[in-house]
Every structure is written in C-alpha cells, then in structure tokens.
Amino acid sequence: MIYLKSIMAGLVAVFSVAVLLFVCIMSYLLVLASKQHGEGSIGSDPISVVRPSSLLIVMAVFVAGFLWQFRRAYR
C-alpha cells in the first residue's frame, strides 16, 4: 500500500508540474505576442518539447514525489 500511495504521489507531482509549466509558457507567449503588435499567430511546437532532457526532468519530478510520499508513509 505504501508503494501505491507513493506512485500516486509521484504521478500527481508530474501532472502538477506539467500543468504549471504549460500555463507559464502560454502566459509568456501571450505577453510576448501582445508586445509585438503584429498581425500573425503565436507559434509553438509541442513536438519540440519531447526531448531526452525534458524526459529526464519528468522522471526527476516523479522520483521526488515518490520519495517524498514514501519517506512520509514509511515512518
């Protein structure tokens, strides 16, 4: 049961960071586009996010959430 709770905490941490990062990036792009006063669209490439470095960040966030909950539940 400890492992299941820890895995769920890791997944919640990954989801939370992903949502927060998405909101921050979109906010930045909207502010940047509004300062340019040009006609056009906001360019973003979601495929460029899938890189080995971003996968390592996701794994690090999961491990941090997992260990946080595991350490608390093990006591």
N, CA and C atoms as an extended XYZ file, in Angstrom:
225
Properties=species:S:1:pos:R:3:atomname:S:1:resname:S:1:resid:I:1 pbc="F F F"
N         0.816       -1.190        0.000 N   MET     1
C         0.000        0.000        0.000 CA  MET     1
C         0.862        1.257        0.000 C   MET     1
N         2.028        1.161        0.673 N   ILE     2
C         2.930        2.309        0.716 CA  ILE     2
C         3.425        2.629       -0.686 C   ILE     2
N         3.756        1.597       -1.459 N   TYR     3
C         4.262        1.821       -2.808 CA  TYR     3
C         3.190        2.424       -3.712 C   TYR     3
N         1.954        1.972       -3.584 N   LEU     4
C         0.867        2.506       -4.407 CA  LEU     4
C         0.637        3.987       -4.108 C   LEU     4
N         0.625        4.341       -2.825 N   LYS     5
C         0.455        5.746       -2.455 CA  LYS     5
C         1.629        6.590       -2.946 C   LYS     5
N         2.815        6.031       -2.892 N   SER     6
C         3.992        6.762       -3.336 CA  SER     6
C         3.983        6.960       -4.849 C   SER     6
N         3.569        5.948       -5.585 N   ILE     7
C         3.461        6.076       -7.035 CA  ILE     7
C         2.407        7.114       -7.403 C   ILE     7
N         1.296        7.105       -6.713 N   MET     8
C         0.252        8.111       -6.981 CA  MET     8
C         0.760        9.518       -6.671 C   MET     8
N         1.524        9.678       -5.612 N   ALA     9
C         2.088       10.993       -5.274 CA  ALA     9
C         3.066       11.444       -6.353 C   ALA     9
N         3.849       10.530       -6.885 N   GLY    10
C         4.763       10.859       -7.975 CA  GLY    10
C         4.027       11.281       -9.225 C   GLY    10
N         2.947       10.572       -9.558 N   LEU    11
C         2.160       10.935      -10.740 CA  LEU    11
C         1.459       12.278      -10.555 C   LEU    11
N         0.970       12.546       -9.359 N   VAL    12
C         0.344       13.846       -9.081 CA  VAL    12
C         1.374       14.956       -9.211 C   VAL    12
N         2.592       14.715       -8.750 N   ALA    13
C         3.651       15.716       -8.872 CA  ALA    13
C         3.977       15.997      -10.332 C   ALA    13
N         4.072       14.963      -11.152 N   VAL    14
C         4.354       15.139      -12.574 CA  VAL    14
C         3.220       15.909      -13.245 C   VAL    14
N         1.987       15.546      -12.965 N   PHE    15
C         0.840       16.228      -13.566 CA  PHE    15
C         0.794       17.693      -13.142 C   PHE    15
N         1.044       17.950      -11.871 N   SER    16
C         1.004       19.327      -11.381 CA  SER    16
C         2.079       20.190      -12.029 C   SER    16
N         3.280       19.654      -12.134 N   VAL    17
C         4.361       20.411      -12.762 CA  VAL    17
C         4.075       20.626      -14.243 C   VAL    17
N         3.509       19.631      -14.911 N   ALA    18
C         3.184       19.775      -16.329 CA  ALA    18
C         2.138       20.868      -16.554 C   ALA    18
N         1.104       20.894      -15.740 N   VAL    19
C         0.071       21.922      -15.875 CA  VAL    19
C         0.646       23.298      -15.571 C   VAL    19
N         1.424       23.403      -14.518 N   LEU    20
C         2.024       24.686      -14.152 CA  LEU    20
C         2.973       25.183      -15.245 C   LEU    20
N         3.775       24.297      -15.798 N   LEU    21
C         4.692       24.668      -16.861 CA  LEU    21
C         3.940       25.105      -18.117 C   LEU    21
N         2.868       24.404      -18.452 N   PHE    22
C         2.055       24.769      -19.619 CA  PHE    22
C         1.451       26.159      -19.453 C   PHE    22
N         0.909       26.436      -18.278 N   VAL    23
C         0.308       27.746      -18.022 CA  VAL    23
C         1.364       28.845      -18.101 C   VAL    23
N         2.520       28.595      -17.531 N   CYS    24
C         3.594       29.602      -17.561 CA  CYS    24
C         4.070       29.873      -18.986 C   CYS    24
N         4.263       28.839      -19.776 N   ILE    25
C         4.733       29.019      -21.151 CA  ILE    25
C         3.689       29.741      -21.991 C   ILE    25
N         2.434       29.359      -21.874 N   MET    26
C         1.391       30.024      -22.658 CA  MET    26
C         1.226       31.479      -22.226 C   MET    26
N         1.341       31.749      -20.947 N   SER    27
C         1.262       33.136      -20.473 CA  SER    27
C         2.414       33.952      -21.040 C   SER    27
N         3.595       33.392      -21.024 N   TYR    28
C         4.763       34.078      -21.574 CA  TYR    28
C         4.579       34.359      -23.066 C   TYR    28
N         4.105       33.374      -23.816 N   LEU    29
C         3.901       33.563      -25.246 CA  LEU    29
C         2.826       34.608      -25.529 C   LEU    29
N         1.771       34.627      -24.733 N   LEU    30
C         0.733       35.634      -24.939 CA  LEU    30
C         1.233       37.040      -24.636 C   LEU    30
N         2.011       37.191      -23.590 N   VAL    31
C         2.572       38.508      -23.258 CA  VAL    31
C         3.558       38.937      -24.333 C   VAL    31
N         4.369       38.020      -24.788 N   LEU    32
C         5.347       38.322      -25.823 CA  LEU    32
C         4.656       38.713      -27.128 C   LEU    32
N         3.590       38.018      -27.482 N   ALA    33
C         2.870       38.316      -28.724 CA  ALA    33
C         2.137       39.652      -28.626 C   ALA    33
N         1.643       39.996      -27.451 N   SER    34
C         0.922       41.257      -27.322 CA  SER    34
C         1.861       42.459      -27.397 C   SER    34
N         3.142       42.275      -27.064 N   LYS    35
C         4.113       43.361      -27.136 CA  LYS    35
C         4.576       43.616      -28.557 C   LYS    35
N         4.435       42.660      -29.446 N   GLN    36
C         4.924       42.813      -30.806 CA  GLN    36
C         3.963       43.622      -31.681 C   GLN    36
N         2.710       43.671      -31.345 N   HIS    37
C         1.680       44.424      -32.081 CA  HIS    37
C         1.653       44.069      -33.564 C   HIS    37
N         1.979       42.872      -33.890 N   GLY    38
C         1.987       42.462      -35.289 CA  GLY    38
C         0.786       41.605      -35.610 C   GLY    38
N         0.554       41.449      -36.894 N   GLU    39
C        -0.507       40.562      -37.352 CA  GLU    39
C         0.101       39.180      -37.528 C   GLU    39
N        -0.501       38.218      -36.926 N   GLY    40
C         0.008       36.863      -37.063 CA  GLY    40
C        -0.423       36.000      -35.897 C   GLY    40
N         0.064       34.791      -35.925 N   SER    41
C        -0.311       33.839      -34.892 CA  SER    41
C         0.842       33.629      -33.924 C   SER    41
N         0.518       33.040      -32.804 N   ILE    42
C         1.532       32.681      -31.823 CA  ILE    42
C         2.073       31.318      -32.216 C   ILE    42
N         3.362       31.245      -32.411 N   GLY    43
C         3.957       29.991      -32.846 CA  GLY    43
C         4.426       29.151      -31.676 C   GLY    43
N         4.019       27.913      -31.665 N   SER    44
C         4.516       26.972      -30.668 CA  SER    44
C         4.567       25.594      -31.309 C   SER    44
N         5.524       24.815      -30.900 N   ASP    45
C         5.717       23.482      -31.456 CA  ASP    45
C         5.718       22.469      -30.322 C   ASP    45
N         4.587       21.789      -30.098 N   PRO    46
C         4.536       20.844      -28.979 CA  PRO    46
C         5.462       19.639      -29.151 C   PRO    46
N         5.833       19.305      -30.379 N   ILE    47
C         6.723       18.171      -30.604 CA  ILE    47
C         8.130       18.484      -30.111 C   ILE    47
N         8.514       19.774      -30.119 N   SER    48
C         9.860       20.123      -29.688 CA  SER    48
C        10.058       19.926      -28.189 C   SER    48
N         8.986       19.739      -27.453 N   VAL    49
C         9.089       19.536      -26.001 CA  VAL    49
C         9.569       18.126      -25.677 C   VAL    49
N         9.320       17.173      -26.569 N   VAL    50
C         9.693       15.773      -26.322 CA  VAL    50
C        11.159       15.593      -26.698 C   VAL    50
N        12.015       15.795      -25.727 N   ARG    51
C        13.461       15.627      -25.877 CA  ARG    51
C        13.945       14.823      -24.687 C   ARG    51
N        15.133       14.241      -24.813 N   PRO    52
C        15.648       13.468      -23.661 CA  PRO    52
C        15.790       14.301      -22.398 C   PRO    52
N        16.139       15.569      -22.532 N   SER    53
C        16.296       16.397      -21.335 CA  SER    53
C        14.958       16.625      -20.634 C   SER    53
N        13.894       16.811      -21.406 N   SER    54
C        12.585       17.011      -20.778 CA  SER    54
C        12.086       15.716      -20.141 C   SER    54
N        12.415       14.582      -20.721 N   LEU    55
C        12.026       13.306      -20.115 CA  LEU    55
C        12.787       13.073      -18.811 C   LEU    55
N        14.025       13.519      -18.752 N   LEU    56
C        14.781       13.403      -17.506 CA  LEU    56
C        14.177       14.285      -16.417 C   LEU    56
N        13.694       15.450      -16.794 N   ILE    57
C        13.047       16.336      -15.824 CA  ILE    57
C        11.773       15.685      -15.296 C   ILE    57
N        10.988       15.078      -16.189 N   VAL    58
C         9.754       14.398      -15.774 CA  VAL    58
C        10.082       13.254      -14.821 C   VAL    58
N        11.112       12.498      -15.141 N   MET    59
C        11.495       11.389      -14.258 CA  MET    59
C        11.982       11.904      -12.907 C   MET    59
N        12.712       13.014      -12.906 N   ALA    60
C        13.199       13.580      -11.646 CA  ALA    60
C        12.038       14.059      -10.780 C   ALA    60
N        11.029       14.676      -11.390 N   VAL    61
C         9.859       15.129      -10.637 CA  VAL    61
C         9.107       13.935      -10.065 C   VAL    61
N         8.953       12.868      -10.862 N   PHE    62
C         8.269       11.667      -10.379 CA  PHE    62
C         9.012       11.047       -9.201 C   PHE    62
N        10.326       10.926       -9.330 N   VAL    63
C        11.114       10.334       -8.249 CA  VAL    63
C        11.033       11.183       -6.985 C   VAL    63
N        11.059       12.501       -7.155 N   ALA    64
C        10.956       13.385       -5.989 CA  ALA    64
C         9.606       13.207       -5.292 C   ALA    64
N         8.519       13.169       -6.058 N   GLY    65
C         7.198       12.954       -5.465 CA  GLY    65
C         7.070       11.581       -4.823 C   GLY    65
N         7.620       10.561       -5.495 N   PHE    66
C         7.578        9.206       -4.965 CA  PHE    66
C         8.325        9.119       -3.641 C   PHE    66
N         9.555        9.630       -3.621 N   LEU    67
C        10.362        9.543       -2.404 CA  LEU    67
C         9.778       10.375       -1.267 C   LEU    67
N         9.195       11.514       -1.606 N   TRP    68
C         8.582       12.358       -0.578 CA  TRP    68
C         7.483       11.591        0.144 C   TRP    68
N         6.578       10.980       -0.631 N   GLN    69
C         5.462       10.246       -0.036 CA  GLN    69
C         5.941        8.963        0.635 C   GLN    69
N         6.894        8.274        0.028 N   PHE    70
C         7.404        7.027        0.597 CA  PHE    70
C         8.056        7.274        1.947 C   PHE    70
N         8.824        8.343        2.041 N   ARG    71
C         9.500        8.675        3.295 CA  ARG    71
C         8.487        9.019        4.384 C   ARG    71
N         7.429        9.759        3.993 N   ARG    72
C         6.391       10.126        4.976 CA  ARG    72
C         5.578        8.913        5.407 C   ARG    72
N         5.279        8.006        4.480 N   ALA    73
C         4.435        6.864        4.802 CA  ALA    73
C         5.202        5.773        5.553 C   ALA    73
N         6.505        5.722        5.367 N   TYR    74
C         7.304        4.669        5.981 CA  TYR    74
C         7.518        4.885        7.468 C   TYR    74
N         7.389        6.116        7.923 N   ARG    75
C         7.612        6.421        9.349 CA  ARG    75
C         6.567        5.839       10.237 C   ARG    75
